[in-house]
Amino acid sequence: MSEAGNSGPENLERQKAGAYRVLARKYRPSNFSELVGQEPMVRTLTNAFATGRIAQAWMLTGVRGVGKTTTARILARALNYKTSTVDQPSVDLSVPGEHCQAIMEGRHVDVIEMDAASHTGIDDIRDIIERVRYAPVSARYKVYIIDEVHMLSTQAFNGLLKTLEEPPPHVKFIFATTEIRKVPITVLSRCQRFDLRRIDAGALVAHLSAIAGKEGISVDDDALAMIARAAEGSARDSLSILDQAIAHGAGSVSAEAVRAMLGLADRARIVDLFEYVMKGDVAAALAEFRAQYDTGADPAAVLTDLAEFNHLVTRLRFVPTAMDDASLSQDERQRGADFAGALSVRVLSRTWQMLLKGIPEVQSSNRPVSAAEMVLIRLAHAADLPTLDEALRSLEGAAPAQAGSPRPNGTSAGPGNGAGASAVAQTRMPAGSGGAQTMRLVEAAPAPAAFVAPPAPVPEVPQVTLKSLADIVALADAQRDIALKVLIKRCIRPVRIEPGRIDVSLTNDAPKMLLNELTTKLRAWTGRSWLVSLSKEEGGQTLSEMESTKRENAFLDAKSDPTVASILARFPGAKIIDVRIPDAPEADAAEAEAEVPVEPPADDDEP
């Protein structure tokens, strides 16, 4: 039974006077059966009351609007329940008791509600401690409801501990908080804790639909779904938005009105935008975004909805039953399932990461529309790029279809060719090529004829002479093994290098299998066996240390140069950041990406 159905004198007076109450107050639950989405807590309390195992203190926690304060009042009503036939605590509150109306309206003398946000000090807790000694005036229990209890000071918490652990038999405490981590564990250990869950979107839709029916308001199903999504699991927020939507629509609630009121994008158009982006059709994606922006959609909200749909598609790949969510539109269900079967997890994950980085850029930008368009351009461009697996297979000779490659009909797979595509094609790699299958939305086109490359001739291994550590690094560089090249430069100290034998010592951070890997690679690269052993001698400097020393000397020489010194003196704040040596060999581009750049030596004299 909702408060709308109560026939108390106060309600009758308000109805006669025509006083308006917002929906969140008018339909506030008054008993456990009306609580939405909190069945586990209700079941626990029902069993506890039935067996007489009633706690002395409860801690209610959850996000805003899930019903913490309402549950506290209902619990206080259940503790003090009394009718002409029942005189004991009960969770069956179908028949209003003597104290129920006053408790639910927050005016009962034995149910004291305190907002800890405005009563944070020890003096307020001392007042409670003094008053708990006295018996209740008319009810069975004196109940203290402390809202936002995490706002109490440390002294206030400490002052409450003793009373909370051993309260008088006629006193019960009910705490509510949205920040459970800020409540000391000593207080939590003395309370029975209930975590009030976010209300499921489907339950919210059903709840809002029932209230709209009681109010005689016509509401679109899509509008209810949008309101439930915007509420994020909060019943109070959902009723507040519904109240606003009724006023906005002058008595009826349509999806277009809710969308305009909340600044949301059309969910079906979000799906269209997602399809254009996944096809790599930049022109169509930007046109669709501009159209949504012109109708009032916020740029950051469009990208947020795009990220939510991307998450839905990813979730549908693993949880197909997710399409049964009542808050989803028919377009989201059907087309989301189609995308889930066509797009790989790697593509969806890459899109998700790019959106997560792009949304804050849009929110903090002075030009949010331009920033959002740049994010969409990056997304559409990345949709045609090969994934890491495809790039590696391409290097290994698998030759997968590349974005922009010519097709038999003379077209290209580039971004501009996806505007008229209506089919979802699926690119699959051979089962034995390694890595997971990768799928992207591309224009449907006949597959090119299979081409089998002739076997490449086995090259003869040239005879290589290694006389120094620099020769080994040069050999690794010639074989394009950048990782091993970097490890040799950083971790190996030369002791002795002879034909077929290399003695070295290692730095402390050297990998354990470095020498074994070097032995294997040298045998493959030179065509002969090498004995690479670990020496007890200290060895010389690593190549990285030699380069660092040379660089430091170059900086010192540059600072001592009269011309450079005069420039530094002429321009305050200037500093030397790099020194180029004309006779030094150019750094390899791949090595520059693999190695960590060396910072110039610190100089306390420089600004």
N, C-alpha and C positions, 0 to 999 in steps of 0.2 A: 504494500500500500504506500503510495507516494504522498508527499505533503500536499499535493494538489487535491488529494481525496480526503484530507483531514477536515473535520467539521467543527473544530474548536471555535470558541467565541472570537478569538483574535482574528482567525482566518476569515470568519464571516463578516466581521467589521471591515476588514481590508477589502473584501470583495464588494461589499456594499459601497464603500467609499471610492471604489475604482482604483485603489492604489496598485501600481504595477511593481511586480518583483521580477528581477532578472531570472532567467531559466535556471541558472546555476544554484540559486537559492530556492526557487519554487519547487524544483524537483530534486532537492537534496535528500539522499536516502535517510530513512528514519529507523530502519531495522536491518538486520543482517541479510535478509532475503533480497533487499534492494541494492546491495553493494554489487557493483559490476566488476567482474574479472578478478575477484579476490577469494575464490572458492577454497584454496588450501588453508588460508587463515581462518575462514569461517568454520571449516571442518575441524580444525584443531581446537578452536574455542568451544565448539559444540560438544566435543568429546570431553574437554576439561570441565565444563559446567556439569555435564551429565554424571561424571565420576566424582565431583566435588574437589578436583585438583585445581583450584583457582589460585593463580599466582598473586604475589603481593605487589608486583610492578611489571609494567609492560613497556617495551620500546618499539614504537612504530616508525619505520623508515621507508622512504621512497621519494620519487620525484614529485614536483609540485602538481597538485590537482588530482592525485590518485585516490584521495579520501582518507588521509591520516587523521585530521581533526574530526571529520565526520565519524570515522570508526571509533575514535576516542569517546565521543559523545554517546554513540550506540552502546559501547562497552560499559560506560557509566550507567546508562539506562538499564542494561541487563543486570548489572550488579545490584541495583536498587529496585528491581522489578517487584511490584506488589499490586495485586488486584484483590477483588473480593474472594477469589478462590485460590489464588497462588500467592504465597508469601516466602519466596526464596529466589536466589539468582537464577535467571533463565535466559536462554537465547531465543526462545519462542516469544516474540514480541508482537504477535499478530493482534492481540487485544491491548489497547493502550492502558498503562498502569497509572497509579496515583501520581508518580513523579515524572512520568515520561515527557509530557508536554513542556514542563519547565526545564528539564535537562536538555532537551533538543533545542530549545530556544536560548540556552546559555544563561538562564536566570535562576537556577536552583541554588539555594543557600549552602547546600552540602557538596555541591560540585563546583570546585573553584578552578577556573581557567586562568592561566597566566602566560603571557607572551614573554619568553626569555630574552627576546631581542631588546625589550625596553626595561627588563628587570634582570640585569646581569650580575649584580653585585652580591656580596655575602650578606648584606643587610636584608635583602629580599628573602634569602633562604633562611635566615635566622627567624624571620617572621613566620615562615611555614613551620619550622621546627617547634616554635612556641605554640602554634595553634593545633598541631596534630595531637596534642595531649588531650584535647577536649573531644567529647563524643559528638557525633552528628546531631543536628537539631531534629530532623524528622525522618531522614532516610536511613537505610541500613548501614551504608558505608559513607565515609567522607572521602571523596575522590578528588585528587589533585591532577589536573591536566596541564602539563607544561609544554607549550608549543615552541618549536625551534630551540630545543634544549641545548644544542651545540653552542649557542651564543653565551651560555653561562661562563663566568670567569673560573679560573682554576681554584680560587678560594671557595667559590660558591659550590663547585663540584665536591671539593673535599669536605665542606660543611654538611653536605647532603648525604655523605656515604653512610654514616652510622645509622641515621634515621631510615635510610633506604634499605639497609640490611636487616634491621630489626624494627619495623614499624609497628605501631599499636594494631591490634586485630581489627579495629574499626576503620583503618586508613588504607587506601589503595592509591598507587601512583601510575599515571599513564603519560609517557613522554612521546613526543613526535619530533622528527628531525629529517631534514633533507641532506644533511652532511654527517653521516654515521661515523666517518673516520675521525671527525673532530671530537667525538665523545670519548672520554677516558675509558680504558678497558675495565677499570675498577667499577665504573658505573654500569657498563654493559653486562658484566658478570653477575650483577645483582638483579637483572631484569630478564624477563622472557621476551625475546626479540621476534618481531614479525616484519618481514620484508614485503611491503605492498608492491606488487608488480605493475609495470606499465600495462595499461589496458589494451588488449589486442584490437587492431583496427576493425576486424569483423564484428567484435562485440560492441565497439563504439558506434559503428554504422547501425546495428540493430537498436541500440539504445537511443540514438538520435532519431531514428525512424519512428520509434514508439512515441517519443515526446512530441514530434511533429504531428503525429496523428492525434494526440490528446489536445494539441493546440489548434487543430484544424488547419494546419499549414501545408501547402503543396510543395514538396521538395523533390528535386531530381535525384536519382540514384547517384549520378556522377558527382553532384554537388555534395552529397553526404560522404562519398569516398574522399573528396578533396578536403572536406572539413576534418575527417578522421585522420588523414595523413598530416594535416597542418597541426593538429593537436598533439601529435607525438606521444600518444598513450595517456593523455591527461583528460579525464572526464570534465573537469571544470573548464579547461581551455576549449574543449569541443563545444560545450554549451554556450560559452561566451561568444565563440565565432558564429554559432548558429543564431544566437540572439542578434548579432550584428548583421548577419546575412538577411534575416527576416526584415529588419529595419531598412536595409539597403534595397531589398526587392519589394518593399511596400506590401508585405504580407505573403509573398510567394518567393521561393528560393530556386533559382536556376543555376546551372553549372556556369553559364557565362557570367552571371552576376557575382558568384563566389570567386571565379577566376580573376575578374576585374578588381574585386575588393581586396584580394590577397596579393595581387600582382603576380599571379602564377601564369605559366604557359599552358597551352592546351596539351593534354597528355598525348593525344593522337599526333599532334604536330611535333612533339618531342620525339616520338618514334620515327616520324619522317626525317627529322633532322639527324637522328642517329644513323638511319639508313644512308643518307647522303654522305655523312662523314665516313662510314665504313666502306663506301664505294670509292672514296677519294674524290668525290665530285665537289670541289671547292666552291664553284659558282653557285650550285644549287643549295649548298649548305649555308652560304652567306646570305642568299636571297631569302631562305626560310627563316634564318635568324632575324633578319631585318623586318620581315613581316610580323614575327612574333613581338619584336620590340615596338613596332608601330602600334600594335594593339594593346600596349601597356605592360608587357612582360618585363621584369627586371633582368638585366643581362646576367647577373650572378645567379638569379633564380633559375634561369634557363640552363646554365651549366650545371647547377646543382641537380635539377631534374634529369639532365642528361646522365650525370654520374649515377643517380638512383636507378635509372633504367639500365645502365650498363651493369650495375650490381645485380639487378633482377635477372638479366640475361645470364650472367655468370652463375647465379644461384639456381636457375632453372636447369642448367647442365647437370647439376648434382642432386637437386631436390625437385623433381618434376611436379610434386604436389604443391609447390609454392604458388602455382597459378590458381589455386583454389582460394587465395586471399580475397576477401570481400571488398577490399579497398582498391583492387585493380580493375581497370576498365577492360572491355572486351578486346580492344586493340592491343593493350599491353599483354594480355594473356596469349592471344593467338600469335601475334607477330614476335613477341618475346620468345615463345617456344621455337619459332622458325629460326630466329637469330641464334638461339642456344645450340641448335643443331648444325649451324653453318660456320660459326666463329670459334676459333681455338681459344683455349684458356690464356695462352700467351698474348694473343692480340687483345683480349678483353682486359687482361692485367695491365698491359702497356697503356691502354686507353684510360683505365682507372687511375694509374699513377700520374698521367699527364693532366687529367682533370683535377686531381687533388692539388697539384702544383698550380694549375691555372686559375682555380676559383679564388684563392687569396689574392692573386695578382689583379683580378678584376675588381674585387672588393676594395682594394687599397689604391686603385688607379684613379687618376683625375679624369681619365677618359675610359669609363668602363665598357662602352660599346666597342671602341677600337680594340681594347685589351681582349674582350671576349671574341672578337673576330680573329685576332691573331691566334688565340687558343684553338679555335675551330680550324684555322688553316694548318696549324701544326698537327692536329689530329688527323685531318684528311690527308696530309702529306705522309704521315707515319703509316696510314692504312695501306699505302702502296709499297712501303719499304719491306724488304725481306726480314724475317726474324733471324735471330742468331743461328738457329739450327739450319735455316735455308742458306744463310751466307757461308756457313762452314761446309755444308754439303756441296755448295757451288765450287768452293775452293778445292774440295776433294774430287771433283769431276762428276758429281751427280747432275750438274747443270739443270737446276730447277728453273721454272719459268720466272723471269725477272720482270719487275714493274717497268712498263714502257717499252718492252721488247716487241718487235714487229710480229704481227699475226698473219695467218694465211689470207685474210680478207683485206690486208693492208692497213688495218687499224692498229692502235696502240693501247696498252693497258694503263696509260697514264691517267691522271686525275680528270682530265676533261672528257673522258669517254664514258663516264658512269651516269650521266644525266638521264639517258633514256633506257638504262638497264632495268629490267623488271624481274630477272631471274636471279636466283642465288646459286652461284656455282661453288664447287668445293674442290680445292686443290689438295691432292693427297701425295705424299712422298712414298717411295717404295718402302716396303716393310723392312728391308734389311739395310736401309741407308742410315739408320741411327737417329735418335731424337724422336720427339713426338710429332704427330701429324699437325700440320698448320693449315688453317682455313681462313680465307678472306672473301669479302663480297666483291665479285668482279662481274664484268659484263659477260653474259652467256655467249660463247663462241665455240666453233668446232675445234677440237683438240688437234694440235699439229701432229704430223706423222712422227712416229718414234724414230730417233736417229741414234744409231749405235756407233760410237767413236771407235776407230781402230786402236788396237793396243799400242801404247807408246813404247818406243824402243827403250830398253834398259841402258841408261848412260853408264859409261865406264867411269870408275872411281879414279880421280886423278891422284897422283902421288903428291903428298903434302909433307913439307918439312916444318916441324915446330921447334923453334929455338927459344921462344920466350912466351910469357903469359899473354903478351900482346898478340902473338901469332894465334894463340888459341881463341882469344876474343875475336880476332878478325875472321877465323874459320867459322865460329858460331854465327857471326854476322852474315857471312856469305851464305850460310845454310838457313838464314832467317829464323834462327832459334833465339829470339830476343830475350825470353825469360832466362835461359841458361847463360846468355851473354851477360846479363845484368848480375846474376848470382856469382859468376866468375870474377867480375870486376869488384864486387862488394865483399865477397866472403873468402877468397883464396889468396894466401900469402905464398909467393914462390920460394922454394928452397933449392931445388935442383931440377933441371929439365934436360933430359938426354933422349936420343932416339929410342923410342919404345918404352921410356920410363919417365915418370913425372913424380917428384916428391914435393909435397906442399903441406902447409899448416892452415888451419881454418879459424875464422873469427868466431866469437861466441854465438852469434845469431845465425850461423850457417845451418842449412837443412841437413838432417842426418844422412840422407841418401844422395847428397850432392856428388860425392866421389864416385859412387856406383853409376849415377846417371852420366857423369862425365866420361867414365870408362866406356860405357855402352855407345855414347854418341861419337867418341873419337874412333872407335872401331868401325862404325858405320860410315863416318865421313872420310877416313883415311885409307880404309881397306886393310888395316893391319892391327894387330893386338897391341894394347898399351897397358902398362902397369902403373896405375895411379894409386899412390900410397900416402898415408898420413905420417908426416914426420914429427919427431919430438922437438926439432929445432923451431925457433920462433919464426923464421922466415922474414922476407922483406915486406915492404908496404904493399897493400892492395892497390890495384889500379885506381880505384875510387879515391883512396887516400892520397895517391900521387897527384891525381887531377885536382883534388881539393887544395893540396899544398901549392900546386902551380897557380891555382886560381887566387889564393890568398896573396901570393907573391905578386900576382898581376895587379891586384887591388892596391897593394902597398906601393908598387911602382907607379900606378896611376895617380895615387894621392900625392906622391912626392914630385910628380911632374909639375914644373912651374906653370905651364899653360892651364892644366886641370885645376891646380890650386887657385889660380886667379879667377877661373870661372866660378868655382865654389864660393870664393869670397865676394864675387860680383853679384851672385844671385843667392840671397839668404834662403835657407830651406832646401837648396839643391843637394843631391847626394848621388853617389856613384852606385848604379844598380847593376851594371854589367860591363865586362871588359872583353872586347873582341881582339883576338890575337891573329894577325894576318896570315902567319905561316902555319896556323893550326888547321887540321883537316875539319871539314864541315861535319856537324853532328848528323847522324842518321835520324830521319824523321820518326821511324818506329821506336828507336832508342829513346828519343826525346819524350815520347808518350809513356814509355815504360818506366823511365827513371824519375825519381823525385828531384825537382830542381834544387840546386844548392843555393842557399841564401848568402848574400855577401856578408863578410865578417862584421860583427857589431863594432861601432865606433862611438864611444861616449862623447867625443868632441863634436860629432855631427848632430844637427837638429833632427 
